[in-house]
Amino acid sequence: MKLYFLGTGAGVPSKMRNVSSLALSWPRYQGQTWLFDCGEATQHQILSSPVTLSKVNRIFITHLHGDHLFGLPGVLGSRSFQGTETPLTLYGPKGLRTFVEVALATSQTHLRYPLDIVEVEHGFTAEDEHFTITAGLLEHGLPSYGYRIEEKDRPGSLDAERLKQIGVPPGPVYQRLKRGETAELPDGRVIDGRDFLGPAKQGMKAAILGDTRMTATCFALAEQVDLLIHESTLRAGQEALAEAFFHSTSVQAAEVARQSQVGTLILTHISSRYSEEECEEMLAEARAIFPRTYLAHDGWSYEVPSR
């Protein structure tokens, strides 16, 4: 799992930080890429990153504030203008469908690929062969969601040496055995792939939260994930201001990470009021509570170590 931070600012862009957008790439699944939020100028930020729009097959919108949304019509259009025809699924709060349909219709933007728009509610889940995705409602004045991504466990490594020892040469049958299936050999023997697999490889877990006050849903979504992405609009000591404007501080994010027993915490959505020096102080505040903390900046990438 690789992450590319396209925009790490809050509210309005600054010279150092664009508004919110994050790309999550899965190299072991043909490089499919998911975007989380799509603030203004996201497609410009993509041009300076390894992200390829044709590989983006899911976009998750946490909430409908402009700094998380206004870049979406451009990204959808550019993906089509580049000739991409593979399907795209868009997730987000109620009202997202209307926003997208009106923007595309008004600008007469035709998409050459199928677009599926899924409006989520608290407790929404989506599942496929590799992943389970859960949405949870946070506290931000208007509906704002966090997403928990759970990669399903993968089969263990196939013991090719043992297979060769019993006279099974490499070939297409290895693929069936690696999937844990049975296979009949030319000599009539039937082999169960599960007998030749090592321990299952545990899947990754991540939680990516939209703008929010510190609330119970943060803890529920973050429970024992490998990676937590949490907003940190304000510094320690500004909890009253965070409460009033439905945001979180660095130490609140760190407390969610500590109590939820996460692997790594990354802070993002940083207010433009803070200088780079103050951002370093913000990071220190969080690390005093949860040492495995990083503070994202535009253009920064992070790879989650395999379990």
MOBELMO-V801338 format. One record per helix or strand of 2 or more residues. SS is the DSSP state (a for helix, b for strand). FROM is the first residue (numbers start at 1). TO is the last residue. Records with the same first field share a line. If there is no record, write none. Layout:
SS: FROM-TO, FROM-TO
This chain:
b: 2-7, 21-26, 32-36, 56-60, 88-92, 115-119, 125-127, 131-137, 145-151, 182-184, 190-192, 205-209, 227-231, 264-268, 293-295, 301-303
a: 27-29, 42-47, 53-55, 66-68, 72-81, 96-106, 160-165, 173-178, 193-196, 216-222, 239-244, 250-260, 276-287
